[in-house]
Amino acid sequence: MFALALFPDGTYHICKETDVIKGKTGCSIKYKNKKRYAGNIVAYNDSYNKLLNMKTKFESLKIKIPKQSRN
């Protein structure tokens, strides 16, 4: 399973579900540089391509996810 993550700077990232550590106040997500950063999960899906389509659409429309709908 894959996760679509959103970082506080507005960057979207697709990672494996195993790269996400959930905490009480948010998530720690492993980025492509192998370091962990605070972020929120927008969606989980078995299909990488579906998440890639979502990521592309969100980035092109500059959609901001409200804080309460994250995680």
N, C-alpha and C positions, 0 to 999 in steps of 0.2 A: 504494500500500500504506500501511496505517496501523499505528501502534504504540501499545500500551497501556503507559504508563510509571508507575512508582511512585517517588515522591520519599521521602527519609528521614523526612519528617514524617508519612508515611502517606497523602499525597494521591495519588490516581490521576488520570491525565491521558491523553487520546487525542490523538495528534498524527500528522502525516504522517511517513513514514519519513525524508524529507529533513530533518526537524527534529532528527534524532538524529545526534550525532557520537560514535562509539565510541572509547574510549581504552583504555589498558592497565589502568587501575584502575576503570573504570566508564564511564558515558555522560554527555554534556552534552546536555540536552534543552531545546528552545525551548518556553517556557510561553506561555500566551495573552497575557501582558503583553509579549511579544516579547523577554524576557530569558531567558538560558540558566541552567539549574540542574543540579547533579549529580543523577543518578537512575539507575534501572535499568529495563530493558525486561522486562515480564512476558510479552507476546505480540505477534506480528505477524499481521496478517490483511488480506486485500483488502477485507473487509466492515467498514465503520465500525459498522454496527448490531450485528454479532457482538461486537465489542470493547466497544460500549456496554452490551450485555447482561452481559458479563463484569464490567465496571466496576461496574455497578449491583449485581450479585450480591456481588462482593467487598466493596463498601462496606456493603451491608445486613447481611452476615454478619461484618463486621469481620475479614476474613481477612488474616492477615499472611503474606507470601511469604518463605520462608526465604532468607537471603542467598545460599547456594550455588546456588539454582535461578534466580536473577535473571541477566540478560544472556544 
